[in-house]
């Protein structure tokens, strides 16, 4: 599933956390880690400064590779470009299967806000992107024991099932399938009608599909749940209530200036989840 893992780094706290997660996944999947550092071409002013920046970035990625656990294959690279464009181009050119990136957090109504580079990569990447946040205590959520797959039964959501099952199989983790019926956007009369029964039937079919795929892969256990309410809030509550270590979910795409835009549920989950989130795009 994951043979080549790309971890962009700028030596920030969240980027260092991402390296740790990439290293752990690489050890489980026998994958090669690609450490990439980008010199932002928009900030260059003169040649001497560029030479120093490139030397510093080269030293950073080489050190990152050297500090990986013994036995993990690694490659280092430095690019000069707009950061998110360089990351996406590198992923395409080197057959990357997974991008692991740190996010930058701050307090506020939305507890965590993505850094602009990470947000653009998540929105535009054709391969799965794992976003991780540095914690105050330096804690990690791997090795994964509980992997959550939120699903609404759509093709976009189904794209996340295979990666989630692969991770669960590699770590011996339980898979949780959750479908949330968005009653927050429904009127009282609608909630009491046959429409709700149809939505619940669809939700059951969605979680049962995940159950079937996980069972076929002989994961240690599968739990299914149907909740009502605000989808991203229900997902976050489920994570906290069930000790989930990783969320794997699909995104919904559309064409436009930004080739793909996250569905609002996926975007809010990435921004607010207390644990890492892997977003997976449906293949065209």
C-alpha positions in Angstrom: 0.0 0.0 0.0 2.7 2.5 1.0 6.1 2.0 -0.6 7.3 5.6 -0.8 6.5 8.1 1.9 7.2 11.8 1.5 7.7 14.0 4.5 8.3 17.7 3.8 10.2 19.4 6.6 11.2 22.9 7.7 12.5 21.7 11.1 9.5 23.2 12.9 8.0 21.3 15.9 5.1 20.0 13.8 7.4 19.0 10.9 9.6 17.0 13.4 6.4 15.3 14.6 5.6 14.4 11.0 9.0 12.8 10.6 8.4 10.6 13.6 5.0 9.4 12.1 6.5 8.8 8.7 9.4 6.8 10.2 6.9 4.6 12.1 4.8 3.9 9.1 7.9 3.2 7.0 9.0 0.6 9.5 5.6 -1.2 9.3 5.3 -1.0 5.5 9.0 -1.5 4.6 8.7 1.8 2.8 11.3 4.4 1.6 11.2 7.8 3.3 11.7 10.9 1.1 12.7 13.9 3.1 12.1 17.1 1.2 12.9 20.7 2.1 11.8 23.6 -0.1 13.4 27.0 -0.5 10.5 29.3 -1.1 11.3 31.0 -4.4 9.1 33.9 -3.5 11.3 35.0 -0.6 14.6 35.1 -2.4 16.4 38.4 -2.7 20.0 37.8 -3.7 22.3 35.0 -4.7 24.4 34.8 -1.5 21.3 34.4 0.6 20.0 31.7 -1.7 23.3 29.8 -1.4 23.1 29.9 2.4 19.4 28.9 2.4 20.0 26.0 0.1 23.0 24.8 2.2 21.0 25.0 5.4 18.1 23.1 3.8 20.4 20.5 2.4 22.0 20.0 5.9 18.5 19.6 7.4 17.2 16.9 5.0 20.4 15.0 5.2 20.3 15.1 9.0 16.7 14.0 8.9 17.5 11.0 6.9 20.5 10.1 9.0 18.4 10.2 12.2 15.8 7.7 10.9 15.8 4.2 12.4 18.4 1.8 11.1 17.1 -0.2 8.1 14.8 2.4 6.7 15.7 3.4 3.2 15.8 7.2 2.7 16.3 9.9 0.1 16.8 13.6 0.7 16.0 16.4 -1.7 16.0 20.2 -1.8 13.8 22.1 -4.2 13.4 25.8 -5.0 9.8 26.7 -5.8 6.5 27.7 -4.2 6.4 25.1 -1.4 3.1 23.4 -2.0 3.8 23.2 -5.7 7.2 21.6 -5.1 5.7 19.0 -2.8 3.0 18.0 -5.2 5.5 17.9 -8.1 7.9 15.8 -6.1 5.1 13.4 -5.2 4.2 12.9 -8.8 7.7 12.5 -10.1 8.8 10.0 -7.5 5.7 7.8 -7.3 4.9 8.8 -3.7 2.1 6.8 -2.1 1.6 8.9 1.1 2.5 12.5 2.1 3.0 13.0 5.9 2.9 16.7 7.0 2.8 18.6 10.2 0.3 21.4 10.8 0.6 24.6 12.7 -1.9 25.1 15.5 -3.3 28.0 17.5 -6.2 28.4 19.9 -9.5 29.8 18.8 -13.0 28.7 17.8 -11.5 26.1 15.6 -8.9 24.6 17.9 -6.3 23.9 15.2 -5.8 25.8 11.9 -3.8 24.3 9.1 -0.7 26.0 7.9 -1.2 27.4 4.4 1.3 25.0 2.8 -0.3 21.9 4.4 -3.8 23.1 3.6 -2.9 23.5 -0.1 -1.3 20.0 -0.2 -4.3 18.4 1.4 -6.6 20.1 -1.0 -4.6 19.4 -4.2 -2.8 16.1 -3.6 -3.8 13.0 -5.6 -2.3 10.7 -3.0 -3.3 10.3 0.6 -2.1 13.0 3.0 -1.5 12.3 6.7 -1.7 15.5 8.8 -0.2 15.4 12.3 0.0 18.0 15.1 2.8 18.4 17.5 1.5 18.0 21.1 2.6 19.9 24.1 3.9 16.7 25.8 5.5 15.3 22.6 3.1 12.4 22.7 2.2 10.2 19.7 -0.8 8.1 18.8 1.1 5.2 17.2 1.3 2.3 17.3 -2.3 2.5 16.2 -4.8 0.4 18.1 -8.0 2.0 16.9 -8.6 3.4 13.4 -11.8 5.3 12.6 -13.3 5.4 9.1 -16.1 8.0 8.9 -18.4 7.1 5.9 -21.5 8.4 4.3 -21.6 5.6 1.7 -20.4 7.8 -1.2 -17.6 6.8 -3.6 -15.5 9.5 -2.1 -15.8 8.0 1.4 -15.3 4.5 0.1 -11.8 5.5 -1.2 -10.6 5.7 2.4 -11.5 2.1 3.2 -8.6 0.3 1.6 -5.9 2.6 3.2 -7.6 2.3 6.6 -7.8 -1.4 6.4 -4.1 -1.6 5.3 -3.0 0.5 8.3 -5.2 -1.5 10.7 -3.8 -4.8 9.3 -0.2 -3.6 9.6 -0.6 -2.5 13.2 -3.1 -5.1 14.4 -5.7 -2.4 15.1 -9.4 -2.4 15.4 -11.4 -0.6 12.7 -14.3 1.6 13.7 -16.8 2.5 11.0 -19.0 5.6 11.8 -21.8 7.1 9.8 -23.3 10.4 11.0 -26.8 11.4 9.9 -26.7 15.2 9.7 -29.9 16.0 11.6 -28.6 19.5 12.4 -29.6 20.5 8.8 -33.0 18.8 9.0 -36.3 20.3 10.2 -38.2 18.7 13.1 -40.9 17.4 10.7 -38.3 15.8 8.4 -36.6 14.1 11.3 -39.8 12.4 12.2 -40.6 11.3 8.7 -39.8 8.3 6.5 -36.8 10.2 5.1 -35.0 9.6 8.4 -35.6 5.9 8.1 -34.1 6.0 4.6 -31.0 7.9 5.8 -30.5 5.4 8.6 -30.8 2.5 6.2 -28.2 4.2 4.0 -25.9 4.7 7.0 -26.2 1.1 8.0 -25.2 0.0 4.5 -22.2 2.3 4.6 -20.8 1.0 7.8 -21.5 -2.6 6.8 -19.4 -2.1 3.7 -16.4 -1.1 5.9 -17.2 -4.0 8.2 -17.1 -6.4 5.3 -13.8 -5.1 3.9 -12.1 -5.1 7.3 -13.4 -8.6 8.1 -12.1 -9.9 4.8 -8.6 -8.5 5.7 -8.8 -10.3 9.1 -8.3 -7.2 11.2 -8.5 -7.9 14.9 -11.9 -6.4 15.3 -14.6 -4.1 13.8 -17.0 -1.8 15.5 -19.8 0.0 13.6 -21.8 3.0 14.8 -24.5 5.4 13.5 -24.8 8.8 15.1 -27.0 11.8 14.6 -26.0 15.4 14.7 -23.2 17.6 13.3 -20.9 15.2 11.3 -17.5 16.7 12.2 -18.5 17.2 15.8 -19.8 13.6 16.0 -16.5 12.4 14.5 -14.5 14.3 17.1 -16.6 13.1 20.0 -16.3 9.5 18.8 -12.5 9.9 18.6 -12.4 11.1 22.2 -14.9 8.6 23.5 -13.4 5.5 21.9 -9.7 6.3 22.2 -9.2 6.5 18.4 -5.6 6.9 17.3 -6.1 7.7 13.6 -8.9 8.9 11.4 -8.9 7.9 7.7 -11.5 9.6 5.6 -12.3 10.4 2.0 -12.6 13.8 0.5 -15.0 15.2 -2.1 -13.5 16.9 -5.1 -14.7 19.4 -7.7 -13.0 21.2 -10.5 -12.0 24.8 -10.2 -9.0 27.1 -9.8 -8.0 24.9 -6.9 -8.4 21.5 -8.6 -9.9 19.8 -5.6 -11.6 21.3 -2.6 -12.2 19.4 0.6 -15.8 18.6 1.6 -16.7 20.6 4.6 -16.8 17.6 6.9 -13.3 16.4 6.0 -11.9 19.9 6.2 -13.3 20.6 9.6 -12.2 17.2 10.8 -8.6 17.8 9.7 -8.7 21.2 11.4 -10.1 20.1 14.7 -9.2 16.4 15.2 -7.1 15.7 18.3 -5.5 12.8 16.5 -3.8 12.5 13.0 -6.1 12.4 10.0 -5.4 10.7 6.7 -7.4 12.2 3.8 -7.8 10.0 0.8 -9.0 11.2 -2.6 -11.1 9.1 -4.9 -9.3 8.0 -8.1 -10.6 9.6 -11.3 
